[in-house]
Amino acid sequence: MEIPAELAKTQERFFGARGRAFIAALPERAAHFLKRWELRSTGPVTHGMCALVLPVERADGTPCVLKLQQLDEETAGEPVALRQWDGDGAVRLLEYDEESGTLLLEGLDAGRDLSGVPVRDGVAVIAGLLARLTALPAPAGMRELGGIAAAMLDETPVTVRSLADSADRRLLLDCAAAVREVAGEPGDRLLHWDLHFENVLAPVGGAGREPWLAIDPKPLAGDPAFELLPALVNRFDAGDILWRFDLMTEVMGLDRERARAWTLGRVLQTCLWGIHEGERTPDPVPAAVGRALLAP
């Protein structure tokens, strides 16, 4: 099996020695699960940021996807969320190995995501899926938005001092102020956290039980208003920010002010990550969203 170089680089960057060990073990791990679950490889491997994805089929010819990834705080919640949704708006989980984090998923068309549809239609699809996915309560033990928000608020004053530009400092402080207004009620719904255009796929052959299904959740328990930013920044156009925001809040039935506050929280989270990774200024795309939502 040829391991994608970009996946190896990502594992090295985020996990160091553990990432190198993960990459080295992938061929053997894939072979193990092909045998264990009686699967046959049907095409070349693909990958996301941190997972290797292998198209396969079961002995009866059913198309599936074998997903091999490292277990961490984010990926540990994926099978829990997929079981909770049980295929309603999301890809269906067929098998899961708890020790390794390996998943066998319903087969979807990796070549047909929302990048190929008009932006307005894509945003509407994402909003509709999120309305359904976030209607369910988060299972017990899921990581919680409340803790994430508290950590962001603690980090902001320290991080702001590292920024040279006063406008950048003001952006982060204003985002933090908005989060502080809602942090006491972080919510308890099951969130996908990363539903953007590439994380919505069509069924194989274009005909299936639903026209579009969500994949690759990084779930947590919280307020559905924390879900909006990925669909605001993917296929980004500064002129689209406000109509995308309004469309999503309407379809999802969100209070606009709470949605604004939690979206500013998501802007803050993204900017803090970038600065911690060595960026000297906030990421310009989420920063543009933040400034648009903060404008009078």
C-alpha positions in Angstrom: 0.0 0.0 0.0 1.3 3.4 -1.0 0.9 5.9 1.9 0.1 9.5 0.7 3.0 11.7 1.4 0.8 14.6 2.6 -0.8 12.3 5.2 2.7 11.3 6.4 3.7 15.0 6.7 0.5 15.8 8.6 1.1 13.0 11.1 4.7 14.0 11.6 3.7 17.6 12.2 0.9 17.0 14.7 2.0 13.8 16.4 5.8 13.5 16.0 7.1 10.0 16.8 3.5 8.7 17.4 2.5 9.9 13.9 5.5 8.2 12.3 4.6 5.0 14.1 1.0 5.3 12.9 2.1 5.7 9.3 4.5 2.8 9.5 1.8 0.5 10.8 -0.9 1.4 8.3 -0.3 -1.3 5.7 -0.4 -4.0 8.3 -3.4 -2.5 10.0 -5.3 -2.2 6.7 -4.5 -5.8 5.9 -5.8 -6.9 9.3 -9.1 -5.3 8.9 -9.6 -6.3 5.4 -9.3 -9.9 6.6 -11.2 -9.4 9.9 -14.3 -7.8 8.3 -14.1 -9.8 5.0 -13.5 -6.9 2.8 -12.0 -6.4 -0.7 -10.1 -3.3 -1.7 -11.8 -1.6 -4.7 -9.7 1.4 -5.5 -6.7 3.6 -4.5 -6.4 5.1 -1.0 -7.4 8.7 -0.3 -6.9 10.7 2.8 -8.1 13.6 4.9 -6.0 15.7 7.3 -5.3 12.8 9.7 -7.0 9.6 8.3 -6.3 7.1 5.6 -9.5 6.1 3.6 -9.7 2.9 1.6 -12.7 2.1 -0.7 -13.7 -1.5 -0.1 -16.7 -3.8 -0.5 -18.1 -6.5 1.6 -18.4 -10.1 0.6 -21.9 -9.5 -0.7 -20.6 -6.6 -2.9 -21.9 -3.7 -0.7 -19.6 -0.7 -1.2 -18.0 0.6 2.0 -15.1 2.7 3.2 -12.4 1.6 5.6 -11.2 4.6 7.7 -7.9 4.2 9.6 -7.0 7.0 12.0 -5.3 7.8 15.3 -7.4 7.9 18.5 -7.5 11.3 20.1 -10.0 13.6 21.8 -11.7 14.4 18.5 -11.8 11.1 16.7 -12.9 9.1 19.8 -16.3 10.8 19.6 -16.8 10.0 15.9 -18.4 6.5 16.3 -20.4 7.7 19.3 -22.0 10.5 17.2 -22.5 8.3 14.1 -24.3 5.7 16.3 -26.5 8.4 17.8 -27.5 9.8 14.3 -27.9 6.2 13.0 -27.7 7.3 9.3 -30.2 10.2 9.7 -28.4 12.9 7.8 -25.0 11.3 8.3 -23.0 8.4 6.9 -23.9 5.2 8.6 -21.3 3.4 10.8 -21.1 -0.4 10.0 -18.3 -1.6 12.2 -16.0 -0.1 14.7 -12.8 -1.3 16.5 -12.5 0.5 19.8 -8.9 -0.3 20.4 -7.5 1.2 17.2 -10.3 3.6 16.3 -10.8 2.0 12.9 -14.2 2.4 11.3 -16.1 0.7 8.5 -18.5 3.2 7.0 -21.3 3.2 4.4 -19.9 3.8 0.9 -20.4 7.3 -0.5 -19.1 9.0 -3.6 -15.9 10.7 -2.6 -15.8 12.5 -5.9 -19.2 14.3 -5.4 -19.2 16.8 -2.5 -20.8 20.2 -2.2 -17.9 21.9 -3.9 -19.6 21.1 -7.2 -22.9 22.8 -6.5 -23.7 26.6 -6.4 -22.6 28.2 -3.2 -26.1 29.2 -2.1 -27.4 25.7 -2.6 -24.5 24.2 -0.7 -25.0 26.5 2.3 -28.7 25.5 2.3 -27.9 21.8 2.3 -25.4 22.2 5.1 -27.9 24.2 7.2 -30.6 21.6 6.6 -28.3 18.8 7.7 -27.1 20.7 10.7 -30.7 21.4 11.8 -31.3 17.6 11.8 -28.0 16.6 13.3 -28.1 19.1 16.2 -31.7 18.2 17.1 -30.4 15.2 19.2 -28.9 15.5 22.6 -25.2 14.7 23.0 -24.4 11.3 24.5 -22.9 11.3 28.0 -19.2 11.7 28.1 -18.9 13.8 24.9 -16.4 16.7 25.1 -18.2 19.9 25.9 -18.4 23.3 24.4 -18.4 24.9 27.9 -14.9 23.7 28.7 -13.7 24.7 25.3 -15.1 28.2 25.7 -13.6 28.6 29.2 -10.2 27.6 27.9 -10.4 30.1 25.0 -11.4 32.9 27.4 -8.4 32.1 29.6 -6.0 32.0 26.7 -7.1 35.2 25.0 -5.5 37.8 27.3 -2.1 36.1 27.0 -2.3 35.6 23.2 -3.5 39.1 22.6 -0.3 40.5 24.1 1.7 38.7 21.4 0.0 40.7 18.6 1.6 43.8 17.2 -1.4 45.3 15.5 -4.0 47.0 17.7 -6.8 46.1 15.3 -5.9 42.4 15.6 -5.9 42.7 19.4 -9.3 44.4 19.4 -10.8 41.7 17.1 -9.8 38.9 19.5 -10.9 40.9 22.6 -14.3 41.7 21.0 -14.8 38.0 20.1 -14.0 37.0 23.6 -16.4 39.5 25.0 -19.2 38.1 22.8 -18.4 34.5 24.0 -18.4 35.7 27.6 -22.1 36.7 27.1 -23.2 33.2 26.2 -20.6 30.9 27.9 -22.8 30.3 30.9 -25.3 28.4 28.6 -23.1 26.3 26.3 -25.9 23.9 25.2 -26.2 20.2 25.2 -26.9 19.2 21.6 -24.8 16.8 19.5 -22.6 19.0 17.3 -20.7 17.9 14.2 -18.2 20.7 14.5 -16.7 20.5 11.0 -19.5 20.5 8.5 -18.2 22.3 5.4 -18.6 21.7 1.7 -16.1 18.8 1.4 -17.6 17.0 4.4 -21.0 16.4 2.6 -21.0 13.6 0.1 -23.5 12.1 -2.3 -24.4 8.4 -2.5 -22.6 6.2 -4.9 -24.2 6.4 -8.4 -26.2 9.4 -7.4 -29.1 7.3 -6.1 -29.5 6.4 -2.4 -31.5 6.8 0.7 -30.6 10.6 0.9 -29.2 13.0 -1.7 -26.4 14.3 0.7 -24.9 12.9 3.9 -22.5 14.4 6.4 -19.2 12.7 7.1 -16.2 13.1 9.3 -17.6 14.6 12.5 -15.4 15.9 15.3 -18.3 15.9 17.8 -19.0 17.8 21.0 -21.9 18.7 23.2 -23.0 22.3 22.8 -25.1 25.0 21.2 -25.9 24.5 17.5 -24.9 28.1 16.9 -21.3 27.0 17.2 -21.6 25.1 13.9 -21.8 27.9 11.4 -18.2 29.0 10.7 -17.1 26.1 8.5 -19.8 26.9 5.9 -19.0 30.6 6.1 -15.3 30.3 5.4 -15.2 27.3 2.9 -15.4 28.6 -0.7 -14.9 32.0 0.9 -16.2 35.2 -0.6 -16.3 38.3 1.7 -19.5 39.4 0.0 -21.2 36.2 1.0 -20.6 36.4 4.8 -23.9 38.0 5.9 -26.3 36.2 3.6 -24.7 32.9 4.4 -25.0 33.7 8.1 -28.7 34.8 7.7 -29.6 31.7 5.6 -28.1 29.3 8.2 -29.7 30.9 11.2 -33.1 30.9 9.5 -32.9 27.3 8.3 -31.6 26.1 11.7 -34.1 28.2 13.6 -31.4 29.9 15.7 -31.6 33.1 17.7 -29.5 35.5 15.6 -27.7 37.2 18.5 -26.7 33.8 20.1 -25.6 32.6 16.7 -23.5 35.8 16.2 -21.9 35.3 19.7 -21.0 31.6 19.2 -19.8 32.2 15.6 -17.4 34.9 17.0 -16.3 32.2 19.5 -15.5 30.0 16.6 -13.6 32.8 15.0 -11.7 33.3 18.2 -10.9 29.5 18.4 -9.5 29.4 14.9 -7.4 32.6 15.3 -6.0 31.3 18.6 -5.0 28.0 17.0 -3.2 29.8 14.1 -1.3 32.1 16.5 -0.3 29.1 18.6 1.0 27.5 15.4 3.3 30.4 14.8 1.2 32.8 12.8 1.9 36.4 13.6 -1.5 37.7 12.8 -5.0 36.2 12.9 -6.1 34.0 10.0 -7.5 36.6 7.5 -10.5 34.5 6.5 -12.1 33.9 9.9 -10.9 37.4 10.9 -13.0 38.8 8.0 -16.0 36.9 9.3 -15.5 38.2 12.8 -15.2 41.8 11.6 -18.3 41.5 9.5 -20.3 40.2 12.4 -18.9 42.8 14.8 -19.7 45.7 12.4 -22.4 48.1 13.6 
